[in-house]
Every structure is written in structure tokens, then in C-alpha cells.
Amino acid sequence: MSAAAPGLTKSEVMMHVAEHVAPYKRVRQVTFLDAVPRAASGKILRRALRTRSGEPS
């Protein structure tokens, strides 16, 4: 659960995105994190997010 929206569920996020984007852009997986990994410069560490999800880089 997210601290910003404690009652938010994975299915609610997926449904919201599905209503606003084209079918080929729909979200297939949702993962809630406590914090987004960032570099010292403030950039999001996408490689760290991919390894957490198990997606090949």
C-alpha cells in the first residue's frame, strides 16, 4: 500500500490506467514500493527497478 493513498489497490490502478490509455499501453503489472531508488544526482535508477521486478534489462 502507498502512504499517499492507503486504500489504493493494484486492480484500481490498472483500471484507471486502462480507462485513459490505448489498449496496447495498458499496465500489465503493478508493484507498490516504499521508496523509488535514486542516484546521488536524483535520477531514478531504472536498472534497480527492473531487477526488483525480474524483468530482463
N, C-alpha and C positions, 0 to 999 in steps of 0.2 A: 504494500500500500504506500501511496505517496503522502508525505507530510502536508503537501499543499492541498490535496484533495483526498482525505482519508476514506471516503466511501466509494472511490473510483475503482471499477473492476476492469479486467483485461477485455472482457466482451464489450463493455461500454465504450472503451477507447476504439476498438476495432469497428464497432458500428458507427461511431461518429466519423471516423476517417472514411469509411465506405460510403457514407452519405455525401461527402464533399469532394471526392476524387474519382477519377476514371477507374473502371474495373481493373485494369492492369496495374494500377498504382496502389491497390489496397494493401493494407498491412497484413502480413501473414503471421507474425509473432510479436507479442508484447512482453517486455520484461521490465519490472519496476526495480530501480536502483536507489540506494540511499544517497549516492553522490556520483556524478559523472567524472570519470578520470580525466585530469587535465595536466598539461605540461606546465613547467615553470612560467612559460610565456602566456599561459591562459588558454591555449588551444586545446580542443577536445582530442583525447588520444583514441582515435578510431580503432587502431590496431588492438588496443586493450579491450575495447568493447566487442570486437569480433572474436577474440579468444575466449571471452566470457560466454558468448552465445554459441560457440562451437562452429561458427561459420568459417569456411576456408578463406584465407586472405589472398 
